[in-house]
Amino acid sequence: MTTADTWRKSSYSGGGEGNDCVEIATLPDRIAVRDSKAPAHGTLTVPAEAFAPFIEALKAEEL
């Protein structure tokens, strides 16, 4: 389960208030992702071992 102190904002947050980003939480075997502007609207969780390749693919604009 995640708590308020579990979540951290992306290091690529937009300017100003930094509200144009996602937040992630590291869980024992999964990574949780949510929209920082609407955290109550849902959470996506992925297996921890799949998260790093996913982020690398995004950085390389492969997706």
N, C-alpha and C positions, 0 to 999 in steps of 0.2 A: 504494500500500500504506500502511496505517496503522501507527504505532508507538505505544508507551505514552505518549509525550509529545505525540502528535497529538490525543488525546482531551481534551475538556473537559466538565465537568458543566454541566447546565442551571442558569441563574441562578434558576430556580424550584424548586430542590431543597428537599425537606422538612426539617424540623427535625432536631435530633440529629446523627447521623453524616452526614446528607445522602445517604443510600442510596436514597431513594425518588425516583429521577429517571432521566433518560436522559442519555447522553453523546453528543456529536456530534464529528465530525472533518471538517474541510474539506479536500477533495481537489481536484485541479486542475479537474475538471468535474462533480463530484458531491459530495453531502453524505452522510456515513455516520452512522447512528443505531444505538445499541445500549442495552440495559438495563444500568445501572450495577451491579446486583446479580448479573447473570449475563452478563458480557461475552463469555464463550466460547460462549454459546448461539446466536450469530448476529448478523448485522449487516444492517440495511436500508440500501440506498443509493438515492438519488433524484437526478435531475438538479438541479444547483445552481439553475437558474432556476425550478424548481418548488417549492423549499423555502420561500422567503419567503411566497408566496401560501398554501401549506399552513399555515404557522404563523399567519398572519393569520386564516385561516378557523377555526383552533382557538381563537384568542383571541376571535373573534366568536361562537364556539359554533355555527358553521354546519355542522359535520360531525357 
